[in-house]
Amino acid sequence: MELIFIRHAKAEERREGLVDIDRHLTDKGKEKYAKLLPELEEKLGPLKERNFVSWSSPANRAQETAALAADKLKLEEPRIHEFIYTGEIEKFLEALKTVQDDATLLVFGHEPTLSEWVYEFTGESRRMRKGSMVSMEVTQRDPLKATFNWQIRT
């Protein structure tokens, strides 16, 4: 299984009266992220040969980032998981048991959760700026271990 963690693109700044989960992507964030998608598509190779599964945080900015990728890669809408927003690794690992070994799982989420999970699974420190992507190949399921494949940086 290939795990691809994708941090949401640039979102609205935090401000009084705006709940964090409700923040949307900025136009500049959408544009910058859209420029990264051809590189992602190139790294994935022939898309028809992949069994894609997409998960997203319930935060607007993560879902909007997922929608941009889904449009470019012709993916189904992601399944929404609260544990991606809250960073609950145990719930992530439990849900991961339902994903087939031949899948490419795209996880749209946030920092610091994604980089912490990359470190937990690979032992590699990979800071993820907005819109960045990290790919890992799962080498062992229980406990989960993975090897680092590549990173697309913004």
C-alpha positions as CSV (number, residue, x, y, z in Angstrom):
1,M,0.0,0.0,0.0
2,E,1.2,3.5,-0.8
3,L,0.3,6.2,1.7
4,I,0.3,9.8,0.4
5,F,-0.1,12.5,3.0
6,I,-1.2,15.8,1.6
7,R,-1.3,18.9,3.7
8,H,-4.1,21.4,2.8
9,A,-3.2,24.4,0.6
10,K,-3.0,27.9,2.0
11,A,-6.2,28.8,3.9
12,E,-7.8,31.9,5.4
13,E,-6.0,33.3,8.4
14,R,-7.4,32.6,11.8
15,R,-9.6,35.4,13.0
16,E,-12.1,36.1,15.7
17,G,-15.5,34.7,14.8
18,L,-14.2,32.1,12.4
19,V,-14.1,28.6,13.7
20,D,-10.9,26.8,12.6
21,I,-12.7,23.9,11.0
22,D,-14.6,26.3,8.8
23,R,-11.6,28.1,7.3
24,H,-11.5,27.9,3.4
25,L,-8.7,27.9,0.9
26,T,-7.6,31.3,-0.4
27,D,-7.5,31.9,-4.2
28,K,-3.7,32.1,-4.0
29,G,-3.7,28.8,-2.1
30,K,-5.8,27.1,-4.8
31,E,-3.6,28.4,-7.6
32,K,-0.3,27.4,-5.9
33,Y,-1.7,23.9,-5.2
34,A,-3.0,23.4,-8.7
35,K,0.5,24.0,-10.0
36,L,1.7,21.0,-7.9
37,L,-0.8,18.6,-9.2
38,P,0.9,17.8,-12.5
39,E,4.0,16.8,-10.5
40,L,1.8,14.5,-8.4
41,E,0.2,13.0,-11.5
42,E,3.7,12.4,-13.0
43,K,4.9,10.6,-9.8
44,L,1.8,8.4,-9.7
45,G,2.3,7.1,-13.3
46,P,-0.7,5.6,-15.2
47,L,-3.7,6.4,-13.0
48,K,-5.8,3.6,-14.4
49,E,-3.5,1.1,-12.9
50,R,-4.1,2.4,-9.4
51,N,-6.7,1.5,-6.8
52,F,-7.2,5.0,-5.2
53,V,-8.8,5.6,-1.8
54,S,-9.1,9.1,-0.5
55,W,-9.6,10.3,3.1
56,S,-9.9,13.8,4.3
57,S,-10.2,15.8,7.5
58,P,-13.6,17.4,7.9
59,A,-12.0,20.8,7.8
60,N,-13.2,22.9,4.8
61,R,-9.6,23.6,3.7
62,A,-8.7,19.9,3.6
63,Q,-11.8,19.0,1.8
64,E,-11.3,21.7,-0.8
65,T,-7.7,20.6,-1.3
66,A,-9.0,17.0,-1.8
67,A,-11.6,18.3,-4.3
68,L,-8.9,19.9,-6.4
69,A,-6.9,16.7,-6.5
70,A,-10.0,14.6,-7.2
71,D,-10.8,16.8,-10.2
72,K,-7.3,16.6,-11.6
73,L,-6.8,12.8,-11.0
74,K,-10.5,11.8,-11.6
75,L,-10.9,10.4,-8.1
76,E,-14.1,9.8,-6.1
77,E,-14.9,12.1,-3.2
78,P,-12.9,11.4,-0.1
79,R,-14.3,9.7,2.9
80,I,-14.3,12.2,5.8
81,H,-12.5,11.1,9.0
82,E,-12.6,13.2,12.2
83,F,-9.4,11.5,13.4
84,I,-7.3,13.2,10.7
85,Y,-8.4,16.6,12.1
86,T,-7.8,15.6,15.7
87,G,-4.6,13.6,15.0
88,E,-5.7,10.4,16.7
89,I,-3.2,7.9,15.3
90,E,-4.8,4.9,16.9
91,K,-8.1,5.6,15.1
92,F,-6.1,6.1,11.8
93,L,-4.4,2.8,12.3
94,E,-7.7,1.0,13.0
95,A,-9.3,2.5,9.9
96,L,-6.3,1.6,7.8
97,K,-7.1,-2.1,8.4
98,T,-10.0,-1.7,6.0
99,V,-7.8,-0.5,3.1
100,Q,-6.6,-3.1,0.6
101,D,-2.8,-3.8,0.2
102,D,-2.8,-2.7,-3.4
103,A,-4.4,0.7,-2.6
104,T,-3.0,4.1,-3.0
105,L,-4.4,6.0,0.0
106,L,-4.4,9.8,-0.2
107,V,-4.9,11.5,3.2
108,F,-5.7,15.2,3.2
109,G,-4.9,16.8,6.5
110,H,-2.9,19.2,8.7
111,E,0.3,19.9,10.5
112,P,1.7,18.9,12.8
113,T,-0.2,15.6,12.5
114,L,0.9,14.5,9.1
115,S,4.6,15.1,9.7
116,E,4.3,13.3,13.1
117,W,2.7,10.3,11.4
118,V,5.4,10.3,8.7
119,Y,8.0,10.2,11.4
120,E,6.1,7.5,13.4
121,F,5.9,5.2,10.3
122,T,9.2,5.8,8.6
123,G,11.6,7.3,11.2
124,E,12.2,10.2,8.8
125,S,11.5,13.8,9.8
126,R,9.6,15.5,6.9
127,R,8.1,18.9,7.7
128,M,5.2,19.6,5.5
129,R,4.4,23.1,4.3
130,K,0.9,24.0,3.0
131,G,0.2,21.9,-0.1
132,S,3.2,19.6,0.4
133,M,2.9,15.8,-0.3
134,V,4.8,12.9,1.1
135,S,4.6,9.3,-0.2
136,M,5.4,6.2,1.7
137,E,5.3,2.5,0.9
138,V,3.9,0.4,3.7
139,T,6.3,-2.5,4.4
140,Q,4.6,-3.9,7.5
141,R,1.0,-3.6,8.8
142,D,1.2,-4.4,12.5
143,P,2.9,-2.4,13.8
144,L,2.7,-0.1,10.8
145,K,6.1,0.5,9.2
146,A,6.8,2.3,5.9
147,T,9.6,3.5,3.8
148,F,9.8,7.0,2.4
149,N,9.3,7.3,-1.4
150,W,9.2,11.0,-2.3
151,Q,8.1,14.4,-1.3
152,I,6.6,17.3,-3.3
153,R,7.4,20.6,-1.6
154,T,5.8,23.9,-2.1
